[in-house]
Amino acid sequence: MTPETSAAQYPPDRTALLIIDPYNDFLSEGGKLWPRGREVVEGVGLLGHMRTMLATARGRGFRVFIVPHHQTTPEDYVTWDHLSPAQQRIVEHQIFAAGSWGAEWHPHFRPREGEFVTLRHWASSGFANTDLDLLLKQHDIRNLLFIGMRANTCVDTTARFGQELGYHVTLVRDAIAAFSWQEMTATFDINAPLYAHAVLTTDEFVAIVDGGSGEGAGREGVREPGGNGGDPR
């Protein structure tokens, strides 16, 4: 996919950066999900690219939204009829446990004054049963930039939902990670071409808003599986 994008596509008063689930459990060594995501997180340079995107958003005057998953308690879900497999694992292992270090923001992605933390989503969509759409509309946002975790669950689902609601959707592919390279392929090579208006690397996006044209949905700077047991080189 080669999106037609320019700086004019991302006016500061109409553009928001959505940081999906920047919890320690996902992004920090010692987090409960860190061992599952580490290979891809390090392979794409996730944290550095997320920091660059956040700095760019703040520098350009984009609105910044943290879109977090529900913080789990032992009482959650016990009376529910239809837990998803993911919710069953979350409650079993107390992922993003309320009051825990794992449910704190990664220190590089803590919101500043004037930035937003939406109501927490219970499953994969940051729009379902939250105030995200309301807050975006109240601030006249039309263009959404997605970074964070996890590519094939909360990022993909929230971005799809955003497109259904009429937003312009951009996925920043090296500022998003998952638990495997197969999940990344499913998200960016199979799913995203059906709904995303742009799939860019961090460098491409920065070049666009700095006045360049970017190079479309390139893979520069993203290490993909090689021929050595899936180890990125």
N, C-alpha and C positions, 0 to 999 in steps of 0.2 A: 504494500500500500504506500503510495506516495502522496501524502496530504498536501493540499495547497494552503500553506500557512504563511503569515507575515506578521510583523509587529502589530499591524492594525487589527489582527484577529484577536489580540489579547489586550484590549484597553484596560488600564488599571482599575477604572471604576466599574468594570463589568466582569472582571476575572477573579477567581478564587482558587487558592491552593488548598486541596483537601488531603490531609495527612491521615491515613487510615491506620488505626491501631498502633500507635508508636509506644507500645508498652515494653518495659524491661523483659517481660517473659518472651517476647519476640526478638528484641534487638540487642539485648545485653548478654554477655557471657555470664552464665549462672542462671539465666532465665529458663523456665521449664520447657520452652519450645526452641531455645537456641540450638541444641544439638541437631534438631531436624532441619533447621533452616540455614545453618552456618555455611555449608558449602556454597549455596547459591548467593547468600548475603555477601560473602567475601568475594565470590566469583564475579559478581556484577559491580562490586564496590559500592554497595547499597548506602551505607551510612554517609560516605563522602558525597555521593550524589544527592541524597536527601538534604544534607546540609547546604549544598550549593543551591538546590531548588528553593529551600526556605529562605536563604539569604537573598536570592534573586527576587522572590515574591515580596519580601519585606522592603527591599531596596526599590522595587518598582511600584510599591503601594498597593499590591494585590491584597484582598482580604485573605485571611488565613483561618482555616477551620480544622480543628482536630475532630475526627470522626471515630469515636471509640466503641469497642465491644463492651457489652455488659460485664460488670465486675461480679464475680461469682461468690455466692455464699453457700454453706452446706444445705440450706433450706430450699435453694432454687430447684425448680423443675420437679420436685418430688410428687406433686399432684398433677403434673401435665399428662395429657393423653398421647401427645404425638411429638416426642423428642426426636430431633434428627440424630443421626450417628455422631455428628460433630458435637452436638450439645451433650450427648451421653458421655463422650470423652472429656469434655470440659468439666462437667460436674464430677466425674470420677476422679480426675486429677487436680481439680480446683485450679484450673488455668485462670489467670487474671483474678486471683482471689482478692476479694475486697479487704483493704487494709494491709495487703502484703507489698513487699518491694517489687514483686513481679507485676503488680497492677499500677505501679507508678510510671510516669512518663520517662522514657529515655532522656537523660539529662540534656541532650542536644536539641530536643524537640518539645521543650516545655513552652506552653503558650505565654505570650507577653500580654500586657494590658491592652485591651482593644481587640484581641484575637478571641476566637470563639471555640468553645467545647460543646458539641451537640449532645443531645440526649443519646444514651447508649443503645446500640442495636443488640437484639437478642440472638439474631442468626447472622446472615451474611450481608444483608443490605443496610447501608447506612441511612437509607431513606425510610425503610419500613418501620412504622411505629415510633418515629423520632420527629424532631423539629427541623431537620436539615433543609427540606424544601422550603418551609416557611421562612427560615432565616435567610436563605439565598434570595428568595423573592423580595423580602423586605429590604435587602441591600442591593437590589437591581442587578444581581449577578446573572450572567448569561453563559460564561465560559468556565469550565471546570478542569483543573489540572490535578491528576491523581498520582500520589506517591504513597509508599508504605507497604503494609503486609495485609494479607497474603494474596498473591497475584490471582490465583484461580478461585478464591472464595470471596472475601470481603471487597477486594478491589474490583474484580470482574463484575460482581453482582451489583455493587453500588454504581459503577460506571454504566452498566447496562440500564439500570433503573433511571439514572440521570438522563441518558439519551431518550428513554421513553417519555420523560417529563419535558423534553424539549431543549435541554442544555447542549451546548457544544462541548464534546468530551475529548480530552487529550490524556493519553497514558504516557508517562515518562518511564520507558522500559528499563532503564538501569537505575531508577530510583524506586523500583518495585521488585520484590523478591518472593520466593515461594520455598517449598520444602524439597523440590526436585527440579531438574532441568526439564523433565517431561511436563510438569505443571506449567513452567514458563512457556514452553512450546505451545501447549494447549491454549494458554491465555493470549499470547501475542501473535501466533501464526495461524491459529484456527478460529478463535472466538472474536478477537478484537477487529479483524477486517470486516466483520458483519455489523458492527455498531459504532466503533470509535471513529471520530472525525480526524484524529491525528494520533500517530504513535511515533514518539520522538525519543532520542537520547537526551540526557541533560545538556550536553554540549550543543546539540542541535537547537534545543529550546532557547538556551542562553544566546546563541548566535542570532536567532530570530528576533528576540526582544531587544537585542543590541543593534538591530537594523539590518542583519544579514537575512539570507533566504533559508538557511538550514539546508539539509540534504534529504529530507523525508524520513522514512522510518528505517534508518540505518542501524547497523549493529556495532558501530565503532565503539571500542571501549568496553564491550560486553563479551566476556569470555564464555563461550558455549562448550558443551561437552566435546571432548576430543576422543581419540581412539584408545584411551587407556582407562577402561572401566568407568567412563563418564566423568573422569576428572578433568575440570576445566584447565586449559593451558593458555 
